[in-house]
Amino acid sequence: MDGILLGNCDTAFFSYVFIKAVFPHLRLFFLVINIDKFIYYC
């Protein structure tokens, strides 16, 4: 899923939120993603 975090911050954030919204059942999976790592790409 690291591909989501590539690109500029706006794109990464949008992709992150969009996928969480479309696949709420993966909510727990996304908790595995380290928010510090996400911010690093911004």
Biopython code that builds the backbone (N, CA, C, O; Angstrom):
import numpy as np
from Bio.PDB.StructureBuilder import StructureBuilder

atoms = [
    (1, "MET", "N", (0.825, -1.205, 0.000)),
    (1, "MET", "CA", (0.000, 0.000, 0.000)),
    (1, "MET", "C", (0.863, 1.261, 0.000)),
    (1, "MET", "O", (0.333, 2.371, -0.042)),
    (2, "ASP", "N", (2.176, 1.100, 0.047)),
    (2, "ASP", "CA", (3.052, 2.262, 0.077)),
    (2, "ASP", "C", (2.846, 3.161, -1.128)),
    (2, "ASP", "O", (3.124, 4.358, -1.068)),
    (3, "GLY", "N", (2.354, 2.582, -2.235)),
    (3, "GLY", "CA", (2.132, 3.370, -3.435)),
    (3, "GLY", "C", (1.198, 4.548, -3.190)),
    (3, "GLY", "O", (1.301, 5.583, -3.848)),
    (4, "ILE", "N", (0.282, 4.380, -2.230)),
    (4, "ILE", "CA", (-0.675, 5.439, -1.912)),
    (4, "ILE", "C", (0.061, 6.685, -1.430)),
    (4, "ILE", "O", (-0.366, 7.813, -1.677)),
    (5, "LEU", "N", (1.178, 6.456, -0.737)),
    (5, "LEU", "CA", (1.876, 7.558, -0.105)),
    (5, "LEU", "C", (2.854, 8.280, -1.019)),
    (5, "LEU", "O", (3.487, 9.254, -0.613)),
    (6, "LEU", "N", (2.976, 7.807, -2.245)),
    (6, "LEU", "CA", (3.911, 8.451, -3.167)),
    (6, "LEU", "C", (3.255, 9.670, -3.803)),
    (6, "LEU", "O", (2.032, 9.745, -3.914)),
    (7, "GLY", "N", (4.083, 10.623, -4.219)),
    (7, "GLY", "CA", (3.524, 11.825, -4.827)),
    (7, "GLY", "C", (3.458, 12.949, -3.816)),
    (7, "GLY", "O", (4.027, 12.848, -2.729)),
    (8, "ASN", "N", (2.759, 14.029, -4.172)),
    (8, "ASN", "CA", (2.708, 15.170, -3.258)),
    (8, "ASN", "C", (1.763, 14.881, -2.097)),
    (8, "ASN", "O", (1.008, 13.909, -2.129)),
    (9, "CYS", "N", (1.808, 15.718, -1.085)),
    (9, "CYS", "CA", (1.026, 15.497, 0.134)),
    (9, "CYS", "C", (-0.470, 15.467, -0.148)),
    (9, "CYS", "O", (-1.181, 14.614, 0.384)),
    (10, "ASP", "N", (-0.958, 16.384, -0.976)),
    (10, "ASP", "CA", (-2.389, 16.436, -1.269)),
    (10, "ASP", "C", (-2.871, 15.137, -1.908)),
    (10, "ASP", "O", (-3.922, 14.607, -1.547)),
    (11, "THR", "N", (-2.097, 14.638, -2.853)),
    (11, "THR", "CA", (-2.486, 13.397, -3.529)),
    (11, "THR", "C", (-2.467, 12.232, -2.560)),
    (11, "THR", "O", (-3.374, 11.399, -2.559)),
    (12, "ALA", "N", (-1.437, 12.177, -1.740)),
    (12, "ALA", "CA", (-1.305, 11.081, -0.782)),
    (12, "ALA", "C", (-2.458, 11.121, 0.224)),
    (12, "ALA", "O", (-3.068, 10.096, 0.528)),
    (13, "PHE", "N", (-2.743, 12.313, 0.731)),
    (13, "PHE", "CA", (-3.809, 12.457, 1.716)),
    (13, "PHE", "C", (-5.163, 12.085, 1.113)),
    (13, "PHE", "O", (-5.957, 11.382, 1.738)),
    (14, "PHE", "N", (-5.418, 12.560, -0.100)),
    (14, "PHE", "CA", (-6.682, 12.275, -0.771)),
    (14, "PHE", "C", (-6.848, 10.775, -0.976)),
    (14, "PHE", "O", (-7.911, 10.215, -0.708)),
    (15, "SER", "N", (-5.787, 10.131, -1.455)),
    (15, "SER", "CA", (-5.838, 8.688, -1.707)),
    (15, "SER", "C", (-6.098, 7.939, -0.405)),
    (15, "SER", "O", (-6.895, 7.002, -0.362)),
    (16, "TYR", "N", (-5.410, 8.367, 0.657)),
    (16, "TYR", "CA", (-5.550, 7.720, 1.973)),
    (16, "TYR", "C", (-6.992, 7.823, 2.469)),
    (16, "TYR", "O", (-7.584, 6.833, 2.898)),
    (17, "VAL", "N", (-7.544, 9.026, 2.404)),
    (17, "VAL", "CA", (-8.917, 9.254, 2.881)),
    (17, "VAL", "C", (-9.935, 8.576, 1.968)),
    (17, "VAL", "O", (-10.906, 7.985, 2.440)),
    (18, "PHE", "N", (-9.707, 8.666, 0.660)),
    (18, "PHE", "CA", (-10.630, 8.066, -0.306)),
    (18, "PHE", "C", (-10.747, 6.564, -0.098)),
    (18, "PHE", "O", (-11.853, 6.025, -0.052)),
    (19, "ILE", "N", (-9.626, 5.895, 0.028)),
    (19, "ILE", "CA", (-9.649, 4.443, 0.204)),
    (19, "ILE", "C", (-10.275, 4.068, 1.544)),
    (19, "ILE", "O", (-10.989, 3.069, 1.636)),
    (20, "LYS", "N", (-10.011, 4.866, 2.590)),
    (20, "LYS", "CA", (-10.629, 4.580, 3.894)),
    (20, "LYS", "C", (-12.135, 4.748, 3.800)),
    (20, "LYS", "O", (-12.889, 4.014, 4.438)),
    (21, "ALA", "N", (-12.578, 5.731, 2.991)),
    (21, "ALA", "CA", (-14.008, 5.989, 2.858)),
    (21, "ALA", "C", (-14.700, 4.889, 2.042)),
    (21, "ALA", "O", (-15.811, 4.465, 2.361)),
    (22, "VAL", "N", (-14.017, 4.439, 0.985)),
    (22, "VAL", "CA", (-14.595, 3.427, 0.105)),
    (22, "VAL", "C", (-14.512, 2.029, 0.718)),
    (22, "VAL", "O", (-15.378, 1.187, 0.480)),
    (23, "PHE", "N", (-13.473, 1.791, 1.498)),
    (23, "PHE", "CA", (-13.308, 0.469, 2.106)),
    (23, "PHE", "C", (-13.230, 0.561, 3.626)),
    (23, "PHE", "O", (-12.195, 0.243, 4.211)),
    (24, "PRO", "N", (-14.314, 0.993, 4.270)),
    (24, "PRO", "CA", (-14.315, 1.141, 5.729)),
    (24, "PRO", "C", (-14.008, -0.173, 6.449)),
    (24, "PRO", "O", (-13.556, -0.163, 7.594)),
    (25, "HIS", "N", (-14.253, -1.304, 5.777)),
    (25, "HIS", "CA", (-13.986, -2.589, 6.415)),
    (25, "HIS", "C", (-12.484, -2.844, 6.543)),
    (25, "HIS", "O", (-12.058, -3.781, 7.219)),
    (26, "LEU", "N", (-11.674, -1.981, 5.872)),
    (26, "LEU", "CA", (-10.214, -2.119, 5.982)),
    (26, "LEU", "C", (-9.672, -1.160, 7.045)),
    (26, "LEU", "O", (-8.464, -0.962, 7.173)),
    (27, "ARG", "N", (-10.594, -0.577, 7.795)),
    (27, "ARG", "CA", (-10.260, 0.389, 8.845)),
    (27, "ARG", "C", (-9.127, -0.118, 9.743)),
    (27, "ARG", "O", (-8.167, 0.608, 10.003)),
    (28, "LEU", "N", (-9.238, -1.349, 10.211)),
    (28, "LEU", "CA", (-8.206, -1.891, 11.087)),
    (28, "LEU", "C", (-6.883, -2.044, 10.367)),
    (28, "LEU", "O", (-5.818, -1.862, 10.957)),
    (29, "PHE", "N", (-6.957, -2.383, 9.076)),
    (29, "PHE", "CA", (-5.731, -2.537, 8.292)),
    (29, "PHE", "C", (-4.973, -1.222, 8.239)),
    (29, "PHE", "O", (-3.748, -1.199, 8.366)),
    (30, "PHE", "N", (-5.706, -0.118, 8.051)),
    (30, "PHE", "CA", (-5.059, 1.178, 7.941)),
    (30, "PHE", "C", (-4.434, 1.635, 9.258)),
    (30, "PHE", "O", (-3.544, 2.485, 9.268)),
    (31, "LEU", "N", (-4.904, 1.067, 10.367)),
    (31, "LEU", "CA", (-4.317, 1.428, 11.653)),
    (31, "LEU", "C", (-2.871, 0.941, 11.713)),
    (31, "LEU", "O", (-2.063, 1.436, 12.499)),
    (32, "VAL", "N", (-2.565, -0.040, 10.864)),
    (32, "VAL", "CA", (-1.206, -0.597, 10.833)),
    (32, "VAL", "C", (-0.235, 0.407, 10.227)),
    (32, "VAL", "O", (0.955, 0.406, 10.542)),
    (33, "ILE", "N", (-0.762, 1.271, 9.346)),
    (33, "ILE", "CA", (0.098, 2.269, 8.701)),
    (33, "ILE", "C", (0.544, 3.299, 9.736)),
    (33, "ILE", "O", (-0.271, 3.892, 10.443)),
    (34, "ASN", "N", (1.842, 3.491, 9.804)),
    (34, "ASN", "CA", (2.399, 4.427, 10.777)),
    (34, "ASN", "C", (2.172, 5.851, 10.284)),
    (34, "ASN", "O", (2.673, 6.228, 9.225)),
    (35, "ILE", "N", (1.418, 6.648, 11.047)),
    (35, "ILE", "CA", (1.091, 8.016, 10.630)),
    (35, "ILE", "C", (2.348, 8.858, 10.452)),
    (35, "ILE", "O", (2.374, 9.761, 9.616)),
    (36, "ASP", "N", (3.391, 8.571, 11.228)),
    (36, "ASP", "CA", (4.637, 9.312, 11.084)),
    (36, "ASP", "C", (5.236, 9.045, 9.710)),
    (36, "ASP", "O", (5.814, 9.943, 9.098)),
    (37, "LYS", "N", (5.100, 7.807, 9.221)),
    (37, "LYS", "CA", (5.609, 7.459, 7.899)),
    (37, "LYS", "C", (4.816, 8.217, 6.841)),
    (37, "LYS", "O", (5.377, 8.706, 5.861)),
    (38, "PHE", "N", (3.500, 8.307, 7.053)),
    (38, "PHE", "CA", (2.638, 9.014, 6.111)),
    (38, "PHE", "C", (3.044, 10.481, 6.026)),
    (38, "PHE", "O", (3.193, 11.029, 4.933)),
    (39, "ILE", "N", (3.219, 11.105, 7.168)),
    (39, "ILE", "CA", (3.592, 12.517, 7.219)),
    (39, "ILE", "C", (4.957, 12.737, 6.585)),
    (39, "ILE", "O", (5.210, 13.774, 5.973)),
    (40, "TYR", "N", (5.831, 11.751, 6.739)),
    (40, "TYR", "CA", (7.185, 11.863, 6.165)),
    (40, "TYR", "C", (7.119, 12.131, 4.667)),
    (40, "TYR", "O", (7.909, 12.915, 4.140)),
    (41, "TYR", "N", (6.186, 11.488, 3.983)),
    (41, "TYR", "CA", (6.060, 11.673, 2.536)),
    (41, "TYR", "C", (5.520, 13.050, 2.168)),
    (41, "TYR", "O", (5.639, 13.481, 1.021)),
    (42, "CYS", "N", (4.932, 13.735, 3.131)),
    (42, "CYS", "CA", (4.417, 15.076, 2.857)),
    (42, "CYS", "C", (5.574, 16.062, 2.881)),
    (42, "CYS", "O", (5.370, 17.258, 2.675)),
]
sb = StructureBuilder()
sb.init_structure("model")
sb.init_model(0)
sb.init_chain("A")
sb.init_seg("    ")
for serial, (resi, resn, name, xyz) in enumerate(atoms, 1):
    if name == "N":
        sb.init_residue(resn, " ", resi, " ")
    sb.init_atom(name, np.array(xyz, "f"), 0.0, 1.0, " ", f" {name:<3s}", serial, name[0])
structure = sb.get_structure()
